[in-house]
Amino acid sequence: MKKNILVIYYSQTGQLEDIVKNIARPFEDLKEEYDVTYYNIQLKEDFPFPWPGDVFFNTFPESYLQIPKEIVPPSEDILGKKYDLILFGYQVWYLTPSIPIISFLKSSYASRILKGNPVVTISGTRNMWMLSQEKLKVYLRDLQAQLVGNIALVDRHDNYTSVLTILRWLTTGQKEKSGLLPAAGISDEEITGSVKYGKIIEKHFKTNDLSSLQPELVDNGAIEIRPFLVRVEKVGNKIFTVWSNLIIKKKEKRPLLIKFFKVYLMAAIWIISPIVLVLHLLTTPIFWFKRQKQKRYLQGINLK
């Protein structure tokens, strides 16, 4: 009897869709053994792309506070199947799984699909995904899904270059290289090469050895941890908590507060972040062992 594989994702630009389909390809190539189903999460009122004006910044408080929107219900064909493995593709908005992903996880459909099933999470991000993955782990635990693997593909350019290219991509739709700036997002070579992770997943799934899946994924480059960015994320989460609650509570001042937040965010990236980097480098000898322990944890799939 064929095994049922479900691929869940939401993709605005098509980048994450390319990633999850490459990772699912080894299952697709074995049609006599696997039946692969794709579930593209859709919102009833979707977000625009490219993002006009300040719309992207205006999604910040709802993104960070994980306030869902209404989704288009999955088809009965999707809801009616029992799945043997789920590949779960997501992207990060404001250090948190994106609103479409949160909207699915908070819907009544998530439990029906995920409960009791092994799940491999797959993210495609600029570079800061670590603490977002921790938030996703909580959802999967509460939905009684079993996290068995995680793959995090990122833009390999430095933090500041990737800020410029991602803003160009989000606001104009241009991913391609322009002037001195390289192409935005995850490289085409890495996206194409992600099929290797699918082969690793299929091998472990076939031999019923999912307990040792994550170490092999890590050994093959599926997870890169940059300790400096973990520190930035921790600081960012604290500050985002203050900003998001303030904007939600002061509804009448929201447009003005969003403009202030935009200015603050740019200042944080270009002024505060370099200071954090210097402090991080200066304290590396002191916190070396602690950061190595943290790195091993974030490469794994357990939840503290």
C-alpha positions as CSV (number, residue, x, y, z in Angstrom):
1,M,0.0,0.0,0.0
2,K,1.3,3.5,-0.9
3,K,2.3,5.9,1.9
4,N,0.7,9.3,1.9
5,I,3.0,12.3,2.0
6,L,1.5,15.8,2.6
7,V,3.4,18.9,1.7
8,I,2.0,22.0,3.5
9,Y,3.3,25.5,2.6
10,Y,2.5,29.2,1.9
11,S,4.6,31.0,-0.6
12,Q,4.2,34.6,-1.8
13,T,7.3,34.8,-4.1
14,G,7.4,31.2,-5.1
15,Q,10.8,30.6,-3.4
16,L,9.5,28.4,-0.7
17,E,7.3,26.5,-3.1
18,D,10.4,25.7,-5.2
19,I,12.2,24.5,-2.0
20,V,9.5,22.2,-0.7
21,K,8.9,20.7,-4.2
22,N,12.6,20.0,-4.5
23,I,12.7,18.3,-1.1
24,A,9.5,16.3,-2.0
25,R,10.9,15.2,-5.4
26,P,12.5,11.9,-4.1
27,F,9.0,10.9,-3.0
28,E,7.5,12.0,-6.3
29,D,10.0,9.9,-8.2
30,L,8.8,6.8,-6.4
31,K,5.2,6.9,-7.4
32,E,4.7,3.3,-6.9
33,E,5.5,3.8,-3.2
34,Y,4.2,7.2,-2.3
35,D,1.2,9.4,-3.0
36,V,2.3,13.1,-2.6
37,T,-0.3,15.7,-1.9
38,Y,0.3,19.5,-1.9
39,Y,-1.6,21.9,0.3
40,N,-0.9,25.5,-0.5
41,I,-2.4,27.5,2.4
42,Q,-4.6,30.4,1.2
43,L,-6.1,33.3,3.1
44,K,-9.6,34.5,2.2
45,E,-8.0,38.0,2.0
46,D,-4.4,37.5,0.9
47,F,-1.5,39.9,1.3
48,P,-0.3,41.7,-1.8
49,F,3.0,41.1,-3.5
50,P,5.0,43.2,-4.1
51,W,4.1,45.0,-0.9
52,P,2.9,48.6,-1.5
53,G,3.9,51.5,0.7
54,D,3.8,50.8,4.4
55,V,1.6,47.7,4.1
56,F,4.4,45.4,5.1
57,F,5.2,47.3,8.2
58,N,1.5,47.6,9.0
59,T,1.3,43.8,9.3
60,F,3.9,43.9,12.1
61,P,1.8,43.8,15.3
62,E,-0.6,41.1,14.0
63,S,2.4,39.1,12.8
64,Y,4.4,39.2,16.0
65,L,1.4,38.7,18.3
66,Q,0.3,35.8,16.1
67,I,-3.2,37.1,15.4
68,P,-4.7,34.9,12.7
69,K,-6.8,35.7,9.6
70,E,-9.4,33.5,8.0
71,I,-8.1,30.8,5.6
72,V,-9.7,29.1,2.7
73,P,-10.7,25.6,4.0
74,P,-8.5,22.7,2.8
75,S,-10.3,20.5,0.3
76,E,-12.1,17.4,1.5
77,D,-9.6,15.3,-0.4
78,I,-6.9,16.7,1.8
79,L,-8.9,16.5,5.0
80,G,-10.1,13.0,4.3
81,K,-6.7,11.3,4.1
82,K,-4.5,9.8,6.8
83,Y,-0.9,10.9,6.3
84,D,2.3,9.0,7.1
85,L,4.6,12.0,6.8
86,I,4.1,15.8,6.6
87,L,6.6,18.2,5.1
88,F,5.8,21.6,6.6
89,G,7.1,24.7,4.7
90,Y,7.0,28.1,6.3
91,Q,8.6,31.5,6.2
92,V,9.3,34.0,9.0
93,W,7.7,37.4,9.4
94,Y,9.0,39.6,12.2
95,L,10.7,36.8,14.1
96,T,7.5,34.7,14.0
97,P,6.0,32.2,11.6
98,S,4.1,34.2,9.0
99,I,0.4,35.1,9.4
100,P,-0.8,32.6,6.9
101,I,1.1,29.8,8.7
102,I,-0.2,31.0,12.1
103,S,-3.7,31.2,10.7
104,F,-3.6,27.6,9.6
105,L,-2.1,26.4,12.9
106,K,-4.8,28.2,14.8
107,S,-7.6,26.9,12.6
108,S,-9.7,23.8,13.3
109,Y,-8.1,22.1,10.3
110,A,-4.6,21.9,11.8
111,S,-5.4,19.3,14.4
112,R,-7.2,17.1,11.9
113,I,-4.2,17.1,9.6
114,L,-1.3,17.2,12.0
115,K,-2.3,15.2,15.0
116,G,-0.3,12.1,15.6
117,N,1.8,12.6,12.4
118,P,5.6,12.9,12.0
119,V,6.5,16.4,10.7
120,V,9.6,17.8,9.0
121,T,9.7,21.6,9.2
122,I,11.2,23.5,6.2
123,S,11.9,27.2,6.4
124,G,13.2,29.6,3.7
125,T,14.2,32.9,5.3
126,R,16.6,35.9,5.1
127,N,18.6,34.6,8.1
128,M,16.7,34.9,11.4
129,W,14.6,31.8,11.9
130,M,15.9,30.3,15.2
131,L,13.4,31.6,17.7
132,S,10.6,31.4,15.2
133,Q,11.2,27.7,15.0
134,E,10.9,27.6,18.8
135,K,7.4,29.1,18.6
136,L,6.5,26.6,15.9
137,K,7.7,23.7,18.1
138,V,5.1,24.8,20.7
139,Y,2.3,24.7,18.2
140,L,3.3,21.3,16.9
141,R,3.5,20.0,20.5
142,D,0.1,21.4,21.4
143,L,-1.4,19.9,18.2
144,Q,0.1,16.5,19.1
145,A,2.3,16.4,16.0
146,Q,5.7,14.7,16.2
147,L,8.6,17.0,15.0
148,V,11.2,14.6,13.5
149,G,13.3,17.0,11.4
150,N,14.0,20.6,10.5
151,I,15.6,22.2,7.5
152,A,16.4,26.0,7.5
153,L,17.6,27.5,4.2
154,V,18.8,31.1,4.4
155,D,20.3,33.9,2.3
156,R,24.1,33.4,2.7
157,H,25.0,37.0,2.2
158,D,25.9,39.2,5.2
159,N,23.1,40.6,7.3
160,Y,23.2,44.1,5.9
161,T,23.4,43.1,2.2
162,S,20.4,40.8,2.7
163,V,18.4,43.6,4.3
164,L,18.8,45.7,1.2
165,T,18.1,42.9,-1.3
166,I,15.0,41.6,0.6
167,L,13.5,45.1,0.8
168,R,14.1,45.6,-2.9
169,W,12.4,42.2,-3.6
170,L,9.4,42.8,-1.2
171,T,8.7,46.4,-2.4
172,T,9.4,46.1,-6.2
173,G,9.2,42.4,-6.9
174,Q,12.8,42.4,-8.3
175,K,14.8,39.4,-7.1
176,E,17.6,39.7,-9.7
177,K,20.9,41.3,-9.2
178,S,21.0,45.1,-9.7
179,G,23.9,47.5,-9.5
180,L,26.2,46.5,-6.6
181,L,23.5,44.4,-5.0
182,P,23.4,40.6,-5.6
183,A,20.2,38.6,-6.2
184,A,17.8,38.4,-3.3
185,G,16.9,35.4,-1.3
186,I,18.3,31.9,-1.1
187,S,20.6,31.0,-4.0
188,D,19.2,29.0,-7.0
189,E,22.0,26.5,-6.4
190,E,21.0,25.9,-2.8
191,I,17.3,25.6,-3.8
192,T,18.1,23.1,-6.5
193,G,20.4,21.3,-4.2
194,S,17.8,20.9,-1.5
195,V,16.7,17.7,-3.2
196,K,19.5,16.0,-1.2
197,Y,17.5,16.6,2.0
198,G,14.5,14.9,0.4
199,K,16.7,11.9,-0.3
200,I,17.8,11.8,3.3
201,I,14.2,12.1,4.6
202,E,13.0,9.4,2.2
203,K,15.8,7.0,3.3
204,H,15.0,7.4,7.0
205,F,11.3,7.2,6.4
206,K,11.6,4.0,4.3
207,T,13.7,2.3,7.0
208,N,11.4,3.6,9.8
209,D,14.4,5.4,11.4
210,L,13.2,8.9,11.9
211,S,14.8,9.2,15.3
212,S,18.2,9.6,13.6
213,L,17.0,11.9,10.8
214,Q,17.9,15.3,12.2
215,P,21.6,14.5,12.9
216,E,22.1,13.5,9.3
217,L,20.3,16.6,8.0
218,V,22.6,18.7,10.2
219,D,25.7,16.8,9.0
220,N,24.6,17.7,5.4
221,G,24.2,21.4,6.0
222,A,20.5,21.7,6.6
223,I,21.0,23.9,9.6
224,E,23.4,26.9,10.1
225,I,23.4,28.6,13.4
226,R,25.0,32.1,13.7
227,P,25.2,32.9,17.4
228,F,25.3,36.6,16.8
229,L,21.9,36.4,15.0
230,V,20.5,34.4,17.9
231,R,21.4,37.3,20.2
232,V,19.8,39.8,17.8
233,E,16.6,37.7,17.8
234,K,16.5,37.6,21.6
235,V,16.8,41.3,21.8
236,G,14.4,41.8,18.9
237,N,11.7,39.6,20.6
238,K,11.8,41.7,23.7
239,I,11.6,45.0,21.8
240,F,8.9,43.7,19.4
241,T,6.8,42.6,22.4
242,V,6.7,46.3,23.6
243,W,6.1,47.8,20.1
244,S,3.4,45.3,19.0
245,N,1.3,45.6,22.2
246,L,1.6,49.4,22.1
247,I,0.4,49.6,18.5
248,I,-2.5,47.2,19.1
249,K,-3.6,49.1,22.3
250,K,-3.3,52.6,20.8
251,K,-5.6,51.9,17.8
252,E,-6.3,55.6,17.2
253,K,-2.6,56.3,16.9
254,R,-1.7,53.2,14.8
255,P,-0.7,55.0,11.6
256,L,1.7,57.3,13.4
257,L,3.1,54.5,15.6
258,I,3.7,52.3,12.5
259,K,5.8,55.1,11.0
260,F,7.8,55.4,14.3
261,F,8.2,51.6,14.3
262,K,9.5,51.7,10.7
263,V,12.1,54.3,11.7
264,Y,13.1,52.4,14.8
265,L,13.5,49.2,12.8
266,M,15.8,50.7,10.3
267,A,17.8,52.3,13.1
268,A,18.0,49.0,14.9
269,I,19.3,47.2,11.8
270,W,21.9,49.9,10.9
271,I,22.9,51.3,14.2
272,I,22.0,49.0,17.1
273,S,22.8,45.8,15.4
274,P,26.5,46.6,14.8
275,I,26.8,47.5,18.5
276,V,25.3,44.2,19.4
277,L,27.8,42.5,17.1
278,V,30.8,44.2,18.7
279,L,29.6,43.2,22.2
280,H,29.0,39.7,21.0
281,L,32.5,39.4,19.6
282,L,34.1,40.9,22.7
283,T,32.2,38.4,25.0
284,T,32.8,35.3,22.8
285,P,35.6,33.9,25.0
286,I,33.5,34.3,28.1
287,F,30.3,32.6,26.7
288,W,32.0,30.2,24.3
289,F,30.7,27.0,25.9
290,K,27.3,28.4,26.6
291,R,26.9,29.4,23.0
292,Q,28.1,26.0,21.7
293,K,25.4,24.3,23.9
294,Q,22.8,26.7,22.6
295,K,23.9,26.0,19.0
296,R,23.5,22.2,19.5
297,Y,20.1,22.8,20.9
298,L,18.9,25.0,18.1
299,Q,20.2,22.5,15.5
300,G,18.0,19.9,17.1
301,I,14.3,19.2,17.2
302,N,13.6,19.0,21.0
303,L,11.7,21.7,22.9
304,K,12.9,23.0,26.2
